Amino acid sequence: MNVLIINGSPRKTGSTATITNAFGEVASANGANVRIYKLNDMRNIRGCQSCTKCWEVGHCVVEDDFAPALADHNWADIIVWATPVYMDDMSGILKLFTDRMFSNVKPEFYIDFNPEHGRLVPGKQFVLIQTQAAPADMYEALFKKCATIMRDCGVKDSHWLHCAGLWVHDMEGQAERLQSYEQQARELAREVCG
């Protein structure tokens, strides 16, 4: 079992990293090969160039620090994206990265919008770990957006770990919420890696 983790948070020890690390540790303990990419550590990055060369060659042709992480979507059985919510959406660097997922959609998709035209091998699972300070009833659309991106790439099985009420500064109950979400991440890892 291969697990790919794309961490879209700029904070190395924040809530997103803590919860995502709990997921990765359990996946690894269950025998999975885990690769983690921290997008904020990458310096040589570019957005989608809309060149559509990926339609001809089957992969993104932009050679930058994102390229190995994009390629590893083919290697992975389980794909995990992790992001804090910034301004009602995923982090900016994860958005830049997800635009490059365009290379995992065959051109035929745009004729009939059929997710069977995704380039990723069927049977993969997707997990979104979403952290936010706002209450749990906010930003549900982010999961739908990410699940749609993955569906268009050929991944149909999506899971969501929605971690609300977290903030970079101490808030009442913060430690308990974070521990609860770490435990939920461990349980989700057991479920999808089992």
C-alpha positions in Angstrom: 0.0 0.0 0.0 1.4 3.4 -1.0 0.2 6.6 0.7 0.9 10.1 -0.7 0.5 13.0 1.6 0.5 16.6 0.1 0.6 19.1 3.0 -0.5 22.5 1.9 0.1 24.3 5.2 2.9 26.8 5.6 3.2 25.9 9.3 5.6 23.1 10.1 4.2 22.3 13.5 0.6 23.6 13.3 -2.7 21.8 13.5 -2.6 20.6 9.9 0.8 19.1 10.2 0.0 17.5 13.6 -3.2 15.9 12.4 -1.6 14.8 9.0 1.4 13.3 10.8 -0.9 11.2 13.0 -2.5 9.9 9.8 0.9 9.1 8.2 2.3 7.4 11.4 -0.6 5.0 11.5 -0.5 4.3 7.8 3.3 3.6 8.1 2.7 1.4 11.2 0.2 -0.6 9.2 2.9 -1.3 6.6 2.2 1.4 4.1 4.9 3.2 2.2 4.4 6.9 3.0 5.7 9.8 1.0 5.1 13.4 2.3 5.5 16.6 0.3 5.4 19.9 2.2 4.5 22.3 -0.6 5.6 25.4 1.3 9.2 24.0 1.4 9.3 24.0 -2.4 10.8 27.1 -4.0 11.0 26.2 -7.7 7.3 26.0 -8.5 5.0 27.2 -11.3 1.3 27.1 -11.9 -0.4 25.4 -14.8 0.8 27.0 -18.0 -2.3 26.0 -20.0 -0.1 24.6 -22.7 -2.2 21.3 -22.9 1.0 19.4 -23.7 -0.1 17.0 -21.0 -2.9 15.9 -23.4 -0.2 14.8 -25.9 2.3 13.1 -23.5 0.1 12.0 -20.6 1.7 14.0 -17.8 2.6 17.6 -16.9 5.7 18.8 -18.8 6.6 21.6 -16.4 9.8 20.5 -14.6 9.8 22.1 -11.2 9.6 21.0 -7.5 5.9 20.1 -7.9 6.7 17.5 -10.7 7.6 14.5 -8.3 4.6 15.1 -6.2 2.3 15.2 -9.2 3.9 12.0 -10.6 3.5 10.3 -7.2 -0.3 10.5 -7.6 0.2 7.6 -10.0 2.3 5.7 -7.4 -0.2 6.1 -4.6 -3.0 3.9 -3.6 -4.2 6.6 -1.1 -3.9 10.3 -1.9 -4.1 12.7 1.1 -4.3 16.4 0.6 -4.1 18.5 3.8 -4.9 22.2 4.0 -5.9 24.9 6.4 -8.8 27.1 5.2 -7.5 30.5 4.2 -10.0 33.1 3.0 -12.8 30.6 2.5 -10.7 28.1 0.5 -7.7 25.9 0.5 -4.2 27.4 1.0 -2.9 29.3 -2.0 0.0 26.9 -2.5 -2.3 23.9 -2.6 -4.5 25.7 -5.1 -1.4 26.4 -7.3 -0.7 22.6 -7.0 -4.2 21.5 -7.7 -4.3 23.5 -10.9 -1.5 21.3 -12.1 -3.7 18.2 -11.6 -5.2 19.2 -15.0 -2.6 16.9 -16.4 -4.4 13.9 -14.9 -7.5 14.6 -17.0 -7.7 13.3 -20.6 -8.9 15.7 -23.2 -11.9 13.5 -23.9 -13.3 14.5 -20.5 -14.1 17.9 -21.9 -16.4 16.4 -24.6 -18.7 14.5 -22.2 -17.5 15.4 -18.7 -17.1 11.7 -17.9 -14.8 11.0 -15.0 -13.9 7.7 -16.7 -11.5 9.9 -18.7 -9.3 10.5 -15.7 -5.7 9.4 -16.1 -5.2 8.0 -12.6 -5.7 4.2 -12.3 -9.1 3.2 -10.8 -9.2 2.0 -7.2 -7.4 4.8 -5.6 -8.8 6.6 -2.5 -8.7 10.3 -1.7 -8.6 11.9 1.7 -8.9 15.6 2.5 -7.7 16.7 5.9 -9.2 20.2 6.3 -8.3 22.4 9.3 -10.0 25.7 10.1 -10.7 28.1 13.0 -14.3 28.5 11.9 -17.2 26.3 13.2 -17.8 22.9 11.6 -20.8 24.1 9.5 -18.6 26.3 7.4 -16.5 25.6 4.3 -18.1 22.2 3.4 -17.8 23.3 -0.2 -14.0 22.8 0.0 -14.3 19.1 0.3 -16.8 18.9 -2.6 -14.4 20.9 -4.7 -11.4 18.6 -3.9 -13.5 15.5 -4.4 -14.6 16.8 -7.8 -11.0 17.5 -8.8 -10.0 13.9 -7.8 -13.1 12.4 -9.5 -12.2 14.2 -12.7 -8.8 12.6 -12.4 -10.3 9.2 -12.0 -10.6 8.8 -8.2 -14.1 8.0 -7.0 -13.7 7.1 -3.3 -13.2 10.2 -1.2 -13.0 10.7 2.6 -13.1 14.0 4.6 -11.6 14.8 7.9 -13.1 18.2 8.8 -11.2 19.7 11.8 -13.0 22.8 12.9 -12.4 25.2 15.8 -8.6 25.2 15.6 -6.5 28.4 15.6 -2.8 29.2 15.6 -3.2 30.8 19.1 -4.5 29.1 22.2 -8.2 29.1 22.3 -10.4 27.5 25.0 -10.5 23.8 24.3 -7.9 23.9 21.6 -5.7 21.2 23.0 -8.6 18.8 23.5 -10.0 19.4 20.0 -6.5 18.9 18.4 -6.1 15.6 20.3 -9.6 14.5 19.2 -8.8 15.2 15.6 -5.4 13.4 15.8 -7.4 10.4 17.0 -9.9 10.7 14.2 -7.0 10.9 11.7 -5.5 7.7 13.2 -8.9 5.9 12.9 -9.3 7.1 9.3 -5.9 5.9 8.4 -6.7 2.4 9.9 -10.0 2.4 7.8 -8.5 3.4 4.5 -5.2 1.4 4.9 -6.9 -1.7 6.3 
